[in-house]
C-alpha cells in the first residue's frame, strides 16, 4: 500500500522526533561528563560565568523545544487523520457521501 503525503510526512516527523530525543540524551550525557571533568580539574565554565548558562545548557533547551514542537505537530496530524477517518466511516454507505447537486 502506497503512503499518501500526510502519512509520509507523519512518518518523517516521527523519525525526526526520535533523532532529536537521541540527541537530547547525548547532550545530557555530555553535560554530565563535562561537569564531572570541570569539577575534577577545578575549572569553571567561562561561558556560563558570563551568560548564566553554559552553551550545552542552551543546546539542551533548544533540543527540548524542538521535541515539544514536533510532539505538538504529531498530535495535530494524528487528530486530523482521525477526523478524516471518522468522516470516511460516516460516509460508509455511498449514498451518504453523494453530492446532492450532482447525484454522484
Secondary structure, DSSP 8 states (H G I E B T S, - for coil): ----HHHHHHHHHHHHHHHHHHHHHHHHHHHHHHHHHHHHTT---HHHHHHSS-HHHHHHHHHHHHHHHHHHHHHHHHHHHHHHHHHHHHT-SHHHHS-TTT--
